[in-house]
Amino acid sequence: MHNHPNYCRPLGVKQSRSIDTRNRIVAAAQDLFLAKGFDGTSVAEVCRAAGVSNGALFHQFPTKEALGFAVYSHVRRDFWNRVMAAMMAPEDPLDGIEAAVRAAFAFQLEEPGAAAFMFDASGSKWIEQFAQQSQDVHDIVSGRGQAWAAPHIAAGRLPPVPPDVFVALASGAPQWIGRMSRIGMNAHPLEVIAEQMPYYVRRAFTPE
């Protein structure tokens, strides 16, 4: 009989239940955090919504902040997946960049609770303890964007923009505008800016 490595073995019942419990906790926490905010939600409320005990929750997440970061990571992953999928779909890279900006705004308009939580969490004190994990996610997304842009830059279809500038223009601008809109600092409604901004970002990426 061959000894298969661990990654080839099916999950045991105990491990499968643990994953199911973790997923239920994250799903319940996400519903509550998006509706009431991180600070406005208690651990007891998450436990009741997930149908687990305090002990079961803290077995999966050592702190409320760790649970908050799990939800934050899930929301940001959804946001980035939408933006990257929109950017990579068109053949013309300028169409792709414009689509990415539109997708970033669409996420905010279609998922206002998720966008609000993402913006609030990213500016909170509690998330600072997860700075390295957040940077790791940023680096992965930045790497995907660079890999997509590289052949277009080499072919002259896009200008040679530094990676950080590329990310800042394609997705950072919509997020910054979303934050300003959330605190009432924009002169125009978000819907109006969402229609105008893709055009200006496209112009910024158009080779001379």
N, C-alpha and C positions, 0 to 999 in steps of 0.2 A: 504494500500500500504506500502511495506517495504522500509525503508530507507537504501539503500546499502551504504557501505563505499566507499570512493573515489576511492580506487584502483580497485573496481569492475565496476566503471562507464566507459563507452566508452569515448575516447578522444573527446573533443569538436572540432569544426572546427578551432577555433582560435589556440588552443593548438597544433593540428595536423599540421597546417601551420607553427607554430613556430618551431616544430621539423624538418619539411621538410626544412625550411630555414637554420637551424643550420647544418643539414646534408650536404646541398649543399655547404655551406661555408667551412666546414671541408674538403669535397672532393676536392673542387677547391684549397684550400690552400695546401692540401697534394700534388696535382699534381705540383703546382708551387714550393713549398719548396723542393720537391725531385729533381726537374729539375734545380732550380736556387739557392737553399739554402735559409735559413731563412733571412739572412741579404740582400740577393740579390733580395728579393721579397717585393714589396710595398703593403700596404693595398689597394690602389686603384686598383692594378692588381688583387688582390683576389676578390674585389667587382665586377669588370668587368667579371671575369671568372665565378663567382657564379650568376651573374645577380641580384645583390642586391645593395642597397645604403649603403653609409658609416654608416648612422644611423642604418640600419638593422643589419649590421655586429657588431657594437659596442653595440647594444641591446643584442646580443647573447654572445659577448666576450668583456669584458671591456677594454682589451688591446691587442695589437698584440701578446704579449708574452703569454697571456692566450690562444689565438688561436694556437700559436705554441705548447703549451703544450698539447692541445687537439689532434693535429696531432701526436706529439711525443708519446702520450699515445696509439693512434691507431696503430702506427707502432710497438711499443714495444709489444703490445698485440698480434699482428699478429706473431711477432718473437717468443714470448714465447709459444703461442698456437702450433706453428709448432714444437718447441723443445720438449714440454711436450707430445704432441701426438706421436712423434717418440719414445720417451723414454718409454712410457707406452704400446706400441703395442706388442713388443716381450714378450714371456714368461720368457726367461732367462734375468735377470736384467743386466748382463754384455753386452748382445746384446742391451738392451735398452739404456744403457749409451753410448755405441758406436754409436747407431743410433741418440741419442740426439746431440752428438758432430758433426756428419755428417750433421744433420739438421741445426745446427747453422752456419756451413760453407756454406751449400747450400743456406741459406737465403742471405748471403752476396754475393754469386756468381750469384744467380738468380735475386736478387733485389738490385743491387749496389746503386741505388739512395736512396732507403729506408735505407739501411745499413749506407750509408754516412751521411744521415740526422740524424739517430739515434746516431751515434758516435759523430758527431759535436755538436748536441744539448746537449748530456749528459755532454760534457766538456765546455759548454758555461756559461757565467756569468748570462744570463737572466733566465736560468732554475733553478738557485739556490733558487729563491723565491717559487718554487714548490717542495722543498726538502721533505716536509712531505708527499705530495701526491706520490712522487716517491718512498719513503720508504714504503708506504702502499702497492704499487704494488709489490715491492720486497718481502715484507713479505708474500703476498698472494702466489706468485710463490714459494717462499722458503717453505711455508707450504704444497703446493701441492707436491713438491719434497720429503719432509720429510715423508708425508703420504704414498707416493708410496714406498719409500726406507725402511720404518720401518719394515714391515713383512719380507723383504729380509734380513735385518740385523739380525732380531731375529732368522731367520732360518739358518744363517751363510753363506748365498749366497753373501752377501756384507759385507765388514768390517765396524765396528762402526765408521764411519767418522762424525765429527762435521758438523752441517748443513751448516755453512758458507763455510767450505772447500768443501763440496759436491757441492754447487752451483758454487763455484769458479772453480772447476775442470771440471764439466759437461758443463757449459756454459760460465763461465768467461774467460777461456783460449782462446776459439775461438774468443770472442769479443775483448780481448786484442790484439791478433794476427791481427785481422781485423783492429784495430786502427793503429797498427804499419805499416801494409801494406799500409794503406791510406796515410801515411806520408813518405813512402819509406824507412822504417827502417828494413824491413825483408830481409834476405839474399836470400830467395827463393820465387818464385811466390806463391800467396795465394792458387792456385789450387794444388800445390805440397804439401804444408803444410796441406791442407785439407784432403789429402789422408793419410798422416802419423800420424797426431795428434790423430785420434780416437783410433789407436792401443795403443799409449802410455797412453792415459787416461784410456783405458780399463785395462791395466796392473796395473795402480795405484789403481784401485778399486778391483782387483782380490785378494780374501782372501789368506793369506799365508797358 
